[in-house]
Amino acid sequence: MTSTFSEQRFTSGDGRSLSARIYGTDPSLPVIVCLAGLTRNARDFHGLSEQLSNNGFRVVAFDSRGRGNSERARDAGEYNLITEAEDVLAGLIALGIAHAGFIGTSRGGLILHFLNSMRPSALKAVVLTDVGPEIEPDGLLLIRLYLQTAPRPGTWDEAAELQKSIHGKLFPALSDADWMRHARAIYREDEKGRIVADFDPRIADTLNSITPDAPLPSLWPQFAGFGGMPLMIIRGENSRLLSEKTFKEMGARHPGTELVTVPGQGHAPHLDTGDLPERMAGFFRKAL
């Protein structure tokens, strides 16, 4: 059975029109909420959401403001973790979700650190994907370079090949079909039929202050807030953003955490590949 999704719009506290994809219609099922990375959107989770919704869950994947189908910010200063966590809270209230399991990839995982501080009762179980309380500056600099220099593809085949040429060395496990799905998730066609990145370009400016000598503030105090809840941490074997040292330290600070290393992938692992959907379904089945 193949799941379908619907789009539901809601309004943020400061009046932005935001979007969520809903997979599954049975309100009695446990809910899993998905939050994507810096410039990514709900389409990142499509394959995973299909599989989870066919295995006893209702899945909600948010487009953060300025990404996908959500309205862009009026002021670039709105692109910050606190505001984006508040947007998630607004979405949960609009959808009538009191608590859920959460999957946060990259920036989505950082948002969860703050969301848990704001509304700890909302988070019943958490999967952090290739992100932690310490982020490697070199990894952020690579992301910034990519966002500033990546050429615009002319066709969908070019888009998939471009992504493979840029990231392929860190993702040898991915097939050509995976790269096409990846391209379809991060690009869209504009009103003139051109293939463009599906996010507000001003979001990339949030990385302008990053330097090798100025690491981001640690979020270990916020990470401590996940104590006592079921926690899974997924790291790409070739990740340049989440170091193996931090990955292991996260597990050590929360005994019982399920640590998963994804071979042949970097930042961030594709969650619809290999046995990841099955592992996450099993994790949430026990936790929710």
C-alpha positions as CSV (number, residue, x, y, z in Angstrom):
1,M,0.0,0.0,0.0
2,T,1.4,3.4,-1.0
3,S,0.7,6.3,1.3
4,T,-0.4,9.7,0.0
5,F,0.1,13.1,1.7
6,S,-1.9,16.3,2.1
7,E,-0.6,19.8,2.6
8,Q,-1.9,21.9,5.5
9,R,-1.0,25.5,6.0
10,F,-0.9,27.4,9.3
11,T,0.2,30.8,10.5
12,S,3.2,31.5,12.6
13,G,3.1,33.8,15.6
14,D,4.4,36.7,13.5
15,G,2.0,36.1,10.6
16,R,4.0,34.0,8.2
17,S,2.1,31.4,6.1
18,L,3.8,28.1,6.7
19,S,3.4,24.6,5.3
20,A,3.4,21.0,6.5
21,R,3.0,17.7,4.7
22,I,0.7,15.2,6.5
23,Y,1.1,11.5,5.7
24,G,-1.7,9.3,7.0
25,T,-5.2,10.3,8.1
26,D,-5.9,8.2,11.2
27,P,-5.8,10.6,14.2
28,S,-5.5,7.7,16.6
29,L,-2.0,6.8,15.3
30,P,1.2,7.9,17.1
31,V,2.7,11.0,15.3
32,I,6.3,11.5,14.1
33,V,7.3,15.0,13.2
34,C,10.2,15.6,10.8
35,L,12.4,18.8,10.7
36,A,14.8,19.3,7.8
37,G,18.2,20.9,7.5
38,L,19.4,24.5,6.8
39,T,18.2,24.9,3.2
40,R,16.1,21.7,3.0
41,N,12.4,21.0,3.1
42,A,9.7,18.4,3.8
43,R,10.5,16.6,0.5
44,D,13.7,15.3,2.1
45,F,11.5,13.0,4.2
46,H,9.1,11.8,1.5
47,G,10.4,8.3,1.1
48,L,10.9,7.8,4.8
49,S,7.4,9.3,5.6
50,E,5.8,6.9,3.1
51,Q,7.4,4.0,4.8
52,L,6.6,5.1,8.3
53,S,3.0,6.0,7.5
54,N,2.6,2.5,6.1
55,N,3.8,1.0,9.3
56,G,1.4,2.4,11.9
57,F,2.4,6.1,12.2
58,R,1.0,9.5,11.1
59,V,3.9,11.6,9.9
60,V,4.1,15.4,9.7
61,A,7.0,17.0,7.8
62,F,7.4,20.8,8.2
63,D,8.7,23.3,5.6
64,S,10.6,25.8,7.8
65,R,10.0,29.5,6.8
66,G,11.8,30.4,3.6
67,R,12.0,26.7,2.5
68,G,9.7,24.7,0.2
69,N,6.1,25.8,0.3
70,S,6.5,28.1,3.3
71,E,6.5,31.9,3.0
72,R,9.8,33.6,3.0
73,A,10.9,35.9,5.9
74,R,10.3,39.6,5.5
75,D,13.5,40.2,7.4
76,A,16.6,37.9,7.1
77,G,17.0,38.1,10.9
78,E,13.9,35.8,11.2
79,Y,16.1,32.9,10.1
80,N,17.2,31.8,13.6
81,L,16.8,28.7,15.7
82,I,14.5,30.3,18.3
83,T,12.0,31.7,15.7
84,E,12.1,28.4,13.8
85,A,11.4,26.4,17.0
86,E,8.5,28.8,17.7
87,D,7.2,28.0,14.2
88,V,7.2,24.3,15.0
89,L,5.2,25.0,18.2
90,A,2.7,27.0,16.2
91,G,2.4,24.1,13.7
92,L,1.9,21.5,16.5
93,I,-0.9,23.7,18.0
94,A,-2.5,24.2,14.6
95,L,-2.5,20.5,13.9
96,G,-3.7,19.5,17.4
97,I,-0.5,17.6,18.3
98,A,0.2,17.6,22.0
99,H,3.2,15.2,21.8
100,A,5.1,13.2,19.2
101,G,8.3,11.5,18.2
102,F,10.6,13.8,16.4
103,I,13.3,13.4,13.7
104,G,15.6,16.4,13.3
105,T,18.2,16.4,10.5
106,S,21.1,18.9,10.8
107,R,19.5,22.3,11.6
108,G,16.3,20.4,12.3
109,G,18.1,18.7,15.2
110,L,19.4,22.0,16.5
111,I,15.8,23.3,16.5
112,L,14.9,20.3,18.7
113,H,17.4,21.3,21.3
114,F,15.5,24.5,21.7
115,L,12.0,23.1,21.2
116,N,12.7,20.7,24.1
117,S,13.6,23.7,26.3
118,M,10.4,25.5,25.3
119,R,7.9,22.6,25.5
120,P,9.5,19.5,27.0
121,S,6.1,17.7,27.2
122,A,5.9,17.7,23.4
123,L,8.9,15.5,22.8
124,K,8.4,11.8,23.6
125,A,11.3,10.4,21.6
126,V,13.9,11.9,19.4
127,V,16.1,11.0,16.4
128,L,19.0,13.4,15.8
129,T,20.4,12.9,12.3
130,D,24.1,14.0,11.8
131,V,23.9,16.8,14.3
132,G,24.9,17.3,17.9
133,P,25.7,19.9,20.5
134,E,29.1,20.5,18.9
135,I,29.3,21.3,15.2
136,E,32.6,21.1,13.3
137,P,33.4,24.6,11.8
138,D,35.1,23.0,8.8
139,G,31.9,21.2,7.9
140,L,29.9,24.4,8.1
141,L,32.5,26.2,5.9
142,L,32.1,23.5,3.3
143,I,28.3,24.0,3.3
144,R,28.8,27.7,3.0
145,L,31.1,27.2,0.0
146,Y,28.7,24.9,-1.7
147,L,25.8,27.3,-1.2
148,Q,27.8,30.3,-2.5
149,T,29.4,28.6,-5.6
150,A,27.1,25.7,-6.8
151,P,26.1,26.4,-10.4
152,R,22.4,26.3,-11.5
153,P,21.5,23.1,-13.5
154,G,19.6,23.4,-16.8
155,T,17.8,20.1,-16.7
156,W,16.8,17.5,-14.0
157,D,19.5,15.1,-15.3
158,E,22.0,17.9,-14.9
159,A,20.7,18.6,-11.4
160,A,21.2,15.0,-10.3
161,E,24.7,14.8,-11.9
162,L,25.7,18.1,-10.4
163,Q,24.8,16.9,-6.9
164,K,26.7,13.6,-7.5
165,S,29.8,15.4,-8.8
166,I,29.8,17.7,-5.7
167,H,29.0,15.2,-3.0
168,G,29.6,11.8,-4.5
169,K,33.0,11.2,-2.8
170,L,31.3,11.3,0.6
171,F,28.3,9.3,-0.5
172,P,29.6,6.3,-2.5
173,A,26.6,4.2,-1.2
174,L,24.1,6.2,-3.2
175,S,22.8,5.1,-6.6
176,D,21.9,7.3,-9.6
177,A,18.2,6.9,-8.6
178,D,19.1,8.2,-5.1
179,W,20.8,11.3,-6.7
180,M,17.7,12.0,-8.8
181,R,15.5,11.8,-5.8
182,H,17.9,14.1,-3.9
183,A,17.8,16.6,-6.8
184,R,14.0,16.6,-6.9
185,A,13.9,17.3,-3.2
186,I,16.2,20.3,-3.1
187,Y,15.3,22.0,-6.4
188,R,12.0,23.1,-7.9
189,E,10.9,24.6,-11.3
190,D,10.1,28.3,-11.1
191,E,7.4,30.1,-13.1
192,K,9.6,30.1,-16.2
193,G,10.4,26.4,-15.9
194,R,13.9,27.0,-14.7
195,I,15.4,24.7,-12.1
196,V,16.2,26.6,-9.0
197,A,17.1,25.9,-5.4
198,D,14.0,25.7,-3.2
199,F,14.9,28.1,-0.4
200,D,15.4,31.8,0.2
201,P,19.0,32.7,-0.7
202,R,19.3,34.9,2.3
203,I,19.3,31.8,4.5
204,A,22.9,31.1,3.3
205,D,23.9,34.4,4.8
206,T,23.4,33.0,8.3
207,L,26.7,31.2,7.8
208,N,28.7,34.3,6.9
209,S,30.1,34.8,10.5
210,I,31.5,31.2,10.6
211,T,35.3,31.0,10.7
212,P,37.7,28.1,11.6
213,D,38.8,29.9,14.7
214,A,35.3,30.8,15.9
215,P,33.3,27.6,16.8
216,L,29.6,27.8,17.4
217,P,28.5,27.9,21.0
218,S,28.1,24.5,22.6
219,L,24.6,23.1,23.1
220,W,25.6,20.5,25.7
221,P,23.3,22.1,28.4
222,Q,20.3,21.8,26.0
223,F,21.3,18.3,24.9
224,A,21.1,17.3,28.6
225,G,17.4,18.0,28.4
226,F,17.0,14.9,26.2
227,G,17.9,12.8,29.2
228,G,15.2,10.3,30.2
229,M,13.6,10.1,26.8
230,P,14.3,7.5,24.1
231,L,17.1,8.8,21.9
232,M,18.6,7.7,18.6
233,I,21.5,9.4,17.0
234,I,22.4,8.7,13.3
235,R,25.7,9.7,11.9
236,G,27.0,9.4,8.3
237,E,30.3,7.5,8.3
238,N,31.9,10.3,6.2
239,S,30.2,13.3,8.0
240,R,32.3,16.5,8.2
241,L,29.7,18.2,10.5
242,L,29.3,15.7,13.4
243,S,32.6,14.3,14.5
244,E,32.9,10.7,15.7
245,K,34.2,12.1,19.0
246,T,31.1,14.2,19.6
247,F,28.9,11.3,18.4
248,K,30.4,8.9,21.0
249,E,30.2,11.6,23.7
250,M,26.5,12.1,23.1
251,G,26.0,8.4,23.6
252,A,28.1,8.3,26.7
253,R,26.2,11.2,28.3
254,H,22.8,9.4,27.6
255,P,23.2,5.7,28.4
256,G,20.8,3.7,26.4
257,T,21.0,5.9,23.4
258,E,20.9,4.0,20.1
259,L,23.9,5.0,18.0
260,V,23.7,4.3,14.3
261,T,26.5,4.8,11.8
262,V,25.5,4.9,8.1
263,P,28.2,3.4,5.9
264,G,29.1,5.1,2.7
265,Q,27.3,8.4,3.4
266,G,28.3,11.8,4.7
267,H,26.2,14.8,5.8
268,A,23.4,14.1,6.0
269,P,22.5,10.5,5.5
270,H,19.5,9.8,3.3
271,L,17.0,8.4,5.8
272,D,15.0,6.3,3.2
273,T,18.0,4.1,2.3
274,G,19.2,0.8,3.6
275,D,17.6,-0.4,6.9
276,L,17.1,3.1,8.3
277,P,13.3,3.2,7.9
278,E,12.9,-0.2,9.5
279,R,15.2,0.8,12.4
280,M,13.4,4.1,13.0
281,A,10.0,2.4,12.8
282,G,11.2,-0.1,15.5
283,F,12.6,2.7,17.6
284,F,9.4,4.7,17.6
285,R,7.2,1.6,18.0
286,K,8.8,1.0,21.3
287,A,9.0,4.6,22.4
288,L,5.5,6.0,21.5
